[in-house]
Amino acid sequence: MSNLHYSEPAVKTPYNQRIMANLTVRASWIDKVSGETVSANGFTENVGESSTLVNLETLPPVGSEVQLHIFENEEKIIEVPTEVIRVERDPSQPLAALSIMENVKKWKQIVMVAAQNWVTRHWQLNYEEEWVN
């Protein structure tokens, strides 16, 4: 008789960490119609181990290769090539999901730490006084 797993899934999916942080970004890509370089400023909504969701002034088309610059305290900390995997064209919050194409290890070492630092600063600035006994 075969063994069935009732209490847990037999195949476990890997857990990918996401950090809800607002890091400043600049994205640039080449418009396929005009051939001109388009740049847009914005910020991250969340940062993952191999992707990020960004709020941009102008959205690139799905499938575009985007050069993404991440800033911390107005200083560029990394520049990585990304690919647009999804866009949300909500006028109040235009979002693009970007998948990191190269330097994923460097991304994890630099950007994930910067996002964690942002969360720590944000918590200290906004909530520290409320939780003091």
N, C-alpha and C positions, 0 to 999 in steps of 0.2 A: 504494500500500500504506500502511496506517495505521501510525503509530508507537506501539509499546507500551512502557510503562515497566515493566521487569522488576526493576530494582534499588531503586526507591523508589515509594511510593504516589503516584498521580497527584493525589489530593486530600489535602492536609495538614490535619490537625486542629490547632486552636490549642492551645498549651501553657498550661495554667493552673497556676500555682505553688501549692504547698501547703507550709505550714510546720507541723511537728509542735511545738506549743507549748501549754503549760498556763496560759492566762490565766483569771483569775477572771471568772465571768459571773453575772448575775441575769436570769432570763427571766420575763416575765409575760404572761398571756393571759386572755381571758374564756372561762369554761366555758360552752359552748352549752346545756347542760342546766339548770344552776342559775342562770346569769347572773352568777355571782360571779367576781371576779378571782383568779386563781391565780398564785402566785409560786413560783419554784424557784431555788435557788442551785446552782452547779456550776462547771465549768471546761471550756475548750476541749480537744479531743483534737488537732485540727488546724485551721488557718486557711487558707482559700483566698482567691482574688481576689474572688469574689462569693458565697462560701458558707463555712460553718463546721460542724464536727461537735462537738457539745457533750455532755458527761456531766452529766445533771441528776438531782436527787433525785426529781422527778415529771416524767413525760413528757407533753407536749401531744399532742393528736390530730393525725394527718396532715391537712394542709390548713389548720390553724389559723394565724392571724396572731399572731406573738409579738413583743413588744417586748423587744429584747435590749440589755442594758447590759454593756459590757466594762470591766473594771477593770485598772489596772496600778499596783502598789504601793498597793493599797487606795484608789485615786483613780479615779473614773469618767472614762474617756477618750472614750467615744462611746456613743450610744444610737441604735439603728437598728431600723426595722421589718423583720421577717423572716417567711418562710413555712416551715412544716414540710413538708419534701419526703419524709422517710423517718424511721422510728423503729426502734430495735432494743431490744426489751423483755427483754434479758438482765438478770436480777436482780443479777448481780455488776457489771454495767457498762451501765446504761440510757443509750442514746445517741439524740440527735435530730439529723438533718441539717437545717440551716437555710439557706435561700436569702435573700440580702440583697435587699430589695425597692426601697429608695431609698438615695441617697447612696453609690453604689458607689465613686465616685472618692474621696470622703472616707474610706470604709472602707479602700481600698487605701493611702491616705496615712497613716492613723493606725494601724490595726490590724495591717497587714502589718509596719510598722516596729516596733510593740510586740512582735509575735511574734518578729521577728528579734532584738530586744534580749533577749527571754526566752531564746532559744536561746544567745546569746552568754554571758549570765550563767550559765546552766545548765552550759555547757561549761567555763567558767572555774572554777566552784565544784567540779565533779565530776571533771574530767579533766586539768586543767592540771598538777597535781603528778605524775601518772602519766607524762606525756610529756616531762618535763624530763630532759635527758641528764645 
